[in-house]
Amino acid sequence: METERLILRPWTEDDAEDLYLYAKDPAVGPIAGWPPHTSVENSHGIIRTVLSVPETYAVVWKETGRPIGCIGLKFGAAADLAEREDECEIGYWLGVPYWGRGIMPEAVRELLRHAFLDLHLSRVWCGYYEGNVKSKRVQEKCGFRYERTAEGMDVPLMHERRTVYASCLSAEEWFAQKGDRCGTAVLYVHGQGGSASEADHYRSLFPDCEVTGLDYHGTTPWEAGKEIREAVETLFTRYDDIILVANSIGAYFSFCAGIDRRVRKAYLISPVTDMERLILGMMEQAGVTEAELERAGTIRASSGAELSWEYLRWVREHPVRWNAPAAVLYGSDDALIPRAAVETFAKEQGASITVMEGGEHWFHTEEQMRFLDAWILAEQAKDRLRKQR
């Protein structure tokens, strides 16, 4: 992540000397609840054991390319203040030579953007120990509101107890601070084995939009669909329009999310459009009958896939419906989704379909990605032409 003066990136073991330079100062760590570092080796160990966790970043000063502080999001048991799974706690510190320049509020604002737009969290908590006036000011500048005071909180690394003042910022408050709804958001929903980071590829194709990827965790259409629906509703509180880019099973989960009323247009890449046929094909390949699956509930196929009677029944009870404008990209050599299934979907839902001869289910080669990019740009040009007419 990048701001005007900073880069937020994961820590590496090569950062040990820079970390020690600032973390050895007794004015930095103790007030935040941890002791000063005692050596470069100590800092090296802290990077390996503490700062290597997900969503923990070095605050890098652009002018030098060197870390000057740290910022991160804590979840679950690692967070003292967060109350739900869709909440987190933010923590930070900055080297003394850089105090008083508005650097930490700049970093916090960027991480809040990441928390609410990329991770789709509902609330971010932040606390400060009694006497840490600088941390309090950072929170105030970034829009946090005081929530509660906790006395006698254990500070294990310092072997003492302190009073903690907890502040909170909700997604609704954050969006309200940024002003009225405006512009267009692009939500990317990845396929199986993919990740939200794939959204980065689409930023250059939608230069005037806020592009974000959803790192959903559900493996069933009802679980993943709920996550997608919540992400879209959050975006809708801020943006006038939402564009969906969905890949493979991510497209199917999006169909199940009931979001078409919020989506201006969907770009569907190798979409799974007939999940029932796909499941029945897997059952046939594994030699499993419907009666056997119903009796067993779940069966692990030799391919490693888990066949589920509940899943199949849900798919049959919830046929695909999609009423928003959509464009489909399909590879002629797709070994997973039959062309007839995609063509039937396109006809029934009124979607356009583009076929890449020689393309695969997973668009990943340089040639395939060029074709994908050209397809999106061509669809955008068609939309502009329709508007002019």
Salt bridges, closest charged atoms under 4 A:
GLU2 OE2 - LYS62 NZ 2.75
GLU13 OE1 - HIS44 NE2 3.10
ASP15 OD2 - ARG9 NH1 2.92
ASP18 OD2 - ARG66 NE 2.88
GLU55 OE1 - HIS114 NE2 2.91
GLU83 OE1 - ARG123 NH2 3.08
GLU83 OE2 - ARG148 NH1 3.17
ASP86 OD2 - ARG84 NH2 2.74
GLU87 OE2 - ARG84 NE 3.83
GLU87 OE2 - ARG123 NE 2.91
GLU89 OE2 - LYS74 NZ 3.87
GLU106 OE1 - ARG5 NE 2.74
GLU110 OE2 - ARG113 NH2 3.05
ASP118 OD2 - ARG113 NH2 3.51
ASP118 OD2 - HIS114 ND1 2.86
GLU147 OE1 - ARG145 NH1 2.44
GLU160 OE2 - ARG162 NE 2.57
GLU173 OE2 - ARG145 NE 2.52
ASP200 OD1 - ARG203 NH1 2.16
GLU210 OE2 - ARG113 NH1 3.67
GLU230 OE2 - LYS226 NZ 2.58
GLU233 OE2 - ARG261 NH2 3.42
GLU233 OE1 - ARG262 NH2 3.14
ASP241 OD2 - ARG264 NH1 3.44
ASP274 OD2 - ARG277 NE 3.65
GLU276 OE2 - ARG316 NE 2.80
GLU290 OE2 - ARG316 NH2 2.79
GLU306 OE2 - ARG300 NH2 3.66
ASP334 OD2 - HIS361 ND1 2.76
GLU343 OE2 - ARG339 NE 3.05
GLU366 OE2 - ARG370 NH1 3.14
ASP373 OD1 - HIS201 NE2 2.71
GLU379 OE1 - LYS265 NZ 2.85
GLU379 OE2 - LYS382 NZ 3.40
ASP383 OD2 - LYS265 NZ 3.01
ASP383 OD1 - ARG386 NH2 2.55
